[in-house]
Amino acid sequence: MHVSVNEQNKEPDLASDLKQLFDSMKQEELRFSFLLEKLHPSQRLSAINLLHYLFLRSRDIGSLQTGLHLQGFSTFTGSEGYIRSQLLAVLQHFGFNSDDEVPYDFFTAQKISEERAFRLFGKTNDVGVPSIMVTFKTSFAQDYLAVKKLMKAGMNVARINCAHDDEATWLKMIKVIKDASEFSGIPCKIYMDLAGPKLRTKIKVKKNRIEVEEEDIILLTGKDDIKSRLPVVECSIPNVAEQLQLGERVVFDDGLIETKVIGFKKEGVELEVTRVSSKKPFLKTEKGINFPDSHFSLSALTGYDLECLPFILENADMIGYSFLESTTDLQALQNAMTEKKLPLILKIERPEAVQNLPALLLQAMQQQYYGVMIARGDLAVEIGFERLSEIQEEILWICEAAHAPVIWATQILENLNKTGLPSRSEVTDAAHGIMAECILLNKGAHTLKVIKSLKDILSRSGRHHSKKQYTFMPLGIAKNFLARVPS
C-alpha cells in the first residue's frame, strides 16, 4: 500500500488513508496471533505494538506525514512506543471513533519502558540521564577504592567480559563490587558477557606481528605452524578460512586493515591488503577478524560459553549474548538456562542480527525481561562505517516500539578515556546516547572524568531530545520480516 496525499491535502483523503492504516494494523496483529500466544504475558502489549509499528514502517507514508504536518496534526515521529494509539488520536480529529479499543497509549508505553529499564539497570542517580555501565579491567579485582569512586561518580552497572580473565578473577571483581555497593549505599548491577566465537589472529613470528602495506599478499589459515613464503596469519577458529569465496573482504583490528580474497592454496587463503588505516602498519596477534561479506555456520553459543554459564547464572544480574544472528542462536541460550532464567542482552553486532531484529525481539519476549545492546564496534566493521548512523537509529526505533531497553556501546568518549581530552565529534556522538536506557564505557585511564563529562552532556541533551523529528521512509528490516510470514 502506498499512501498518497492529493495536491490540496483535503481532510477526507487524509482520513481515508489513516483509516486504511488503522484497520490494516489490526489485520497484521491477527496474522501474527500464533506468535503472540508464545510470549510472556507481560510482553504481549509490546509485541502487538511492535507488529503495528513494523507494518507502518514497511510502507512509504512520507507524503501522508507532509499532509498531516501542514494541517497541524501529529506525524507519528516519536510515537514508536504507542503507534496505533497515536494514529487513533489523529483520526478522532476527523470525527472517527473505533470500537476496536487500543490497549496501550503514551502513558502505558512510558510506564512499561521505565519499569523494564529499572529492572535491568536499577535506579539512576540523575533523573533523565541513562544508566552508566563500565567495563571492568583486571586491576579492579584488587582495587576497592577505584570501584567505589566509579559508583560515586555515577556507575550503576558493572560489566565483566568473560572473554578475558578467569572465574577466580571474576569472583574477586564481584566481591569488590558488592563490598563497594554495601559500604557506599549505591546499588550496582552486574552484567556478564559471554565470549562467543572469538575470531582472532595468531601470528607466530618475532614480536608476534607482521608489517603490512597496500598490495601486500598474506596467507590466512586455520592450520597450525604453516610454512609459507608469504606472511602467515592463523585464525583462532579452524575451518573459517575454507569457507571464504573469491573477492570477499577480510578485515582485521577493528577495521584498521582491510584485505580481499584473491586465491586459494592447500595451506590457506591468499589475501591482498587493500587498505591500511593505522599510523603503525602492523598486524598483531590476538586482533579481531571480521568477514563482512561472508556467512559462516558458526554457533553463537560456544563450548566455552556453556562452561561459563553456571558461574554467570549464580553471580550475574544479566547476560550479554555475543555474535548471535538468528532465533536459533537465541533459543539455544534460552534452553541452556536450566538452573535459572536471567535477563538476556541481545548484542547486535552482525548484519544478520540487524535483519533478524524483529524476530529476535519476539523470541526474547518469551522472557519477562531482556534488553538490546547496539555493539557498534563489530557492527560498524561488518556493515560499513558509512551505514552505522542509519542502522543504529533503525535499531533504536524498533526497540522503542518493542519497549525494549537499549544499551549504547563502543567508543563512547573513547579519546577522552584514553588521553584525557575529547574530540569534538565524540562529544556529539555521546549526546546521542540520551536515546538509550544505558551507556557502556570501555576501559581507560580517565574513566572517572568520562563519567562526569558524559553526565553533563546527557543532562543538557535531554532537554532538547523531544524536538527531533523524522520522516518515515520504508524500513527494509520491517518489510523483510513481514514478507517472511505467509498471509
N, C-alpha and C positions, 0 to 999 in steps of 0.2 A: 504494500500500500504506500503510495506517495501522496503525502498531504500537501495540498497547494492552497494558495490564497489568491483570489482574483485581484484585479488592479485596484478596486475600490475598497478591498478588505471589509466587505459587508458582514455585519454580525451573523446573519443566517448561515453564511458559508463557514465562518469560524465555528459556530455552534455545531454544525453538521460534522465537521472534521473532528472536533473534540468529542462529540458523542460516539463517533465511529471508533476513536481510540479507546474511549472508556469501555465500550462493550467488548472490543477485541481483547483488552487486557483480561477481562473476566474469562473469556474463552480460552486464553492461553493458560490461565490458572487451572481451569478444568482439565486441559490437555495434560498437565503435569501432576494431576492428582495422585497418580501412582507413586510419585516421588515424595509427596508431602506426607504420605502415610508412614514413611520410614523414619521420619525426623523426630528428634527430641521435642516434646510438646512445647517447650519454651521457645523453640526456634521456628515454629510454624508461621507466625505472622511475618517474620523476617524473610522466610523463604517465599511467601506469597508476594511480598513487596519486591524482592529480587526478581521474580519472574515478570512482574508488571514492568519493572524498570528495564529489564533486558528486552522486552517487547518494544517499549518505546524507543530504546536506543538502537534497535535494529532497523528503524525507519528514519527517513530524512524528513525532519519536521522543522528545518531551518526557516522556510517561508511562513509556516504557521506561527513560529515564535516571533517573527517580524510583525505579523499582523496583530498578535496579542500585545506586543510591546507598544505599537503605535496607538492602541486603544487603552493603554494604561493597565493591562492585565499582567498577571504572573506569566513568565515564560518558562517556568519549571526549573530553571537553574537554581541549584542549592536545595532542591526538593527531593534529592535521591532517596532519602530515608522514608518518605511518605508520598510517593509519586501519584498514586491513584486518588488519594485524599485531596491532593492539591489540584488535580485535574477536575474532580467533582466540585471543588470550591469555585473554580473558574466557570464551570458550566452553570452553577447556580446563579451567576450574574446574568446569564442568558435565559433565566426562568426555568431551567431544567432541574428536576429533582428525581432522584433514583430510589427505587425500592430496595436496590441492592446496597445494603449498608457496608461502607468501607470500615473494616475493623481496626484501622490504625490511622493516626493523624500525626501532626508535628510533635505534640506533647508525648504521645506514645512512643514514637521513634526516638525522641530525645531521652526519655526515661530508660528505654531498653539499652541504648548505646552507652549511656553513662553507667548503668549498673554493670554491664559487661566489662567495660574498661576498669571499673573499680575491682571487680572480681579477679581480673587478670593481674593488674599492676598495682593495686592498692590505692591509698589516698595520696594525692599530691599536696605539696606544701603551699603551692601558689595556684589560686583559682584561675582557670582559663589557660594554664600552661600544661602541656603534656607531661606525662611521666618521663623520667630520665633514667635510662639503663646504661650501665658502664661495664665494658668488658674487663674482666679481671686478668691481670698479669700474674705470673708465678710468684713474684715477690710479695704480693698481697697476702699470701698464705701465712706469712710471718710478720705482717705489718698492721697490727690492730689500729694504731693511731691514724695511718693513712686511710683505712677503710672508714673509720669514724668521721674523719674530715669530709670524705666524699658524701656520706649520708647527711651531714650537717649542711653541706653545700647544696644538696638537692637530689642526690641519687636515691631513688626508691626501688630500683630493680638492679640486682647484680647478675651479670652474665658470666657463666663458666662454660668455656668451649671445650667439649670432650675430644676435640681433635688434638688437643695439647695436654701435657702433663699426665697425671695418673690418678687413680682413686684416692691414694693416700694424700696427694696434694689437694685434690678437690675437697676432701673431708676437712683438711685444715682451713681451706678458704671458707667453707660453710660455717665452721666453728667461729672464725673471726667475724663473719657477717652477723651471726646470731648474737655473739657477745657484744659487738658494737651496737646492734639494734637494741638489745636489752638495756645497756647502760646509758645510751643516748635517748631512749624512749622513742626512736624513729623507726617505724616499721620498714622492712626491706624484703621484697620478694626475691626468690632465687629462680633464675632461668638457666636451663642447661641445654646446650646444643648437641644433638647427635652429629657425629663427624661426617656421615655419609660416605659415598665413594670418593676417596681422595685421589684426584688425578694430579700427580706431582712429578716433577723432573727428578731424575737421578743421573748425576754427572760424575763419573769416576776417573777424573784426571786431576792433575796438580791443582790445588786450591779449589777443587770442585766447581769449576766454572770454565766456560769457553767464550772466547771473544767472537762476536759476530758482526757482520755488516751486510748491507743490502746486496743481493745477488749471490751471497754465500750459499752453499749446499750443506745441509746437515742430515744425519740419519736418525729417525725416530724409531725406537724398537721397544718391544715388551720383553725382550730376552735379556738374560744376564751376560755380562762380560763379552760383548760382541767385539770382534776385531774388525776394523774398517779403516780405509784411507780417509774417510770422512769423519768429522767430529760426531760423536755418538751421544744421543740423549735418550736415556731409558725412561719409559712411562711406568709409574708405580703400579698400574693395573694392567696385567697381561692381556693380550688379545685385542686391546683397543686399536692399536696401530693397524692390525689386519683388517679392520672394518672400514678404513678410510677409502675414499674414492678420489680419482684424479681431479685436481682443481680445487678440492676442499681446503678451507683455511684451518690452520692450527695456530693458536695464539698463546703466547707464554707471558707469565709475570704480569697479570692484570692488564694485558693489552699493550705492554711496552714493546714486545717483539712479535711481529706477525709473519707467518710463513704460509706457503701453499704447497700442496702435494703435487710433485712433478714426476714421480716414478716409483717403482716397486722393486725391491730386491728380496732375496730369501732371508736376509738378515733384518730387514725392516723397510721403512718407507722413506724415500728421499724427499726432503722439504727444501724449498728455495726461500731464503729470507727476503721478504718484500718490504718490510718496514722495521726500522729501529728507532724508537722514540725516547731512548734514555741517553743521558749525557755520558754514562758509563756503559758502553755497549757489551755487557757481559750477560750471558745466560747462565744462571747459577743453579745449583742443586736445591731441591725442595721448593721450587717455584711452581705456581699453579699452571695447569694446561687447560685451555678451553677449545672446544671444537664447534664453532657456531654454525657450520654448515652440515654437521653430521648428526646422526641419531643412532645411539648405541642401546643394546638391550642390557642395560645395567640396572639392577635393583637399587632404589634409593636407600633401602634398609640393608645394611651390610652385617656380616657376622660379628664384626667388632661392635657395631651399634647394639646388637642383641645382647652382647656380653655386658655392655654398659647400662642397659635398660633397667635391671633390678636396682642398681645403685641410684639411678636418676629417679625412679618411681618412689624410692624411700626418702630421698633428700630434697627433691626439687618441687617447685610450685607449678612449673610448666615446662614443656619440652619443645625445643626448636627442631623442626624436621627439615634437614638439608637436602637440596637437589631433588626433591620429589617432582614428578612430571604428570602423574595421572592418578585417577581414583584408585587404581590397583595398588599403587605405592601407598596411598593413604590408608586403604583397607588393611594392608599388611601390618602397619604400625598399630592401628586400632585393634586388630586381632591379637597382636603380640602383648598388649597391655592387659594381661590376665589378672595380675595381682591388684592393680589399682588403675583407675582411669584419670590421668592428668590432662589438663587442657593442652591442646596441641597448638603450636605456632607454625603455620604453613609458610615456609621460606620460599618466596617466589624469586628464583634466580635462573631459571631456564626458560627458553621460548615456549616449550611445550606446556609448562606450568601457566604461563600467561594465557595461552589459547584455551587451556582447560580450566581456567579460574572459576567460572560459574559452576561447573561440575564438581570441582574440588570443594567449593564452599558448601554446596548442597550435601556432599558426603560428610564434611566436617560437622554439619548441622545435626548429625545423628548424636552428637555430644551436646551437653548443655553449654559448655564454654570452649571457645577456641579463638585464635587470632591469626593475623596475617603479617608477615614481615616482607617489606619491599627491600630485598637484598641487592642493592644497586651495584655492588662490585662486580660479581659474576654476571649479573643481568646486563649491565652495560656492555661488557665484553661479548656476550652471546648475541645480543640483538643489535649492537652497534651504538656507539655513544650518541649519534645524531638522533636516535629514536627514544632515548631514555626519558627525556622530559615528557614526551607524548604518552609513553607506556605507563610511567608511574602515575600520571593523572588518571588514566583509564582504570588502573587498579584501585586507586583511591575512590573513584566514583562507584565502582561496582561493590567494593567493600562497604561503602556508606549505605548503599541500597540493601545490603545484607545485614546491616547493623553489626559488622564485624570490626573489632578493634584492630588498628593498624600500627605496626612499628616501622618507623622511618630509619633506614640503616645505611651505613657505609660512607666514610669520608665526610662526616658532619664536622665542620670546622677543623678539618684534618691538619691544615697548615698551622693553625693556632695551637693545636695539641702538640705538634712536633717541634715548632720553633718559638712559640710564644707570640707570634704575630699573624693575624688572619689575613687572607687575601680578600679583596673586595667581592669577588664572585662567590666565595664560600659563605660570606655573611648573607648575601641574597638567597643562596641555596638553603641556608639554615632557617631563614624566615619561613620557607615553605613547610617546615616541619610542624607548623601550627595546625596543618590539615590532618595530622596523625594523632593518635592517642598516646604514643610513646616514641621517644627518640633514642637510638642506640649510639653511644660513643665508643670508638675504638680505644685501644691502649695508646698512651702517650705520656710525655713528660710534664704536660701542663693541663692535666685533666681538670683540676680544681678551677683554673682560670676559664677553661672551656665551659664548664657548667654555669659559672657566673655570667659569662657573656651570652650563652645560649638562653638562659632565663630572661635576660634583659631584652634580647632580640625578640623572643617569642611573646613576651608580655606586650611589647609595642605592636607586633604584627597582629596579635589577637584583636586589637581594637578596630582593625580595618578589614579583617578577613571576610566578613559577610558582604563586603561590597563587590566581591568578584562575581562575574557573570560569564557564562559560556553559551555558545550555540551548539545545539545537539545535532551534530552530524552523525551519520550511522557508524556504530562501532562494529568492527569486524568480529570481535570477541562475542558480542551479543548475537549477531547474525549466524555465525558458525554454530554456536551452541543450540539455538532454536532449530536450525535446519537439520540437526542430527537426530531429532526426535520425530518420528513419523506422525502425521496428522491422523 
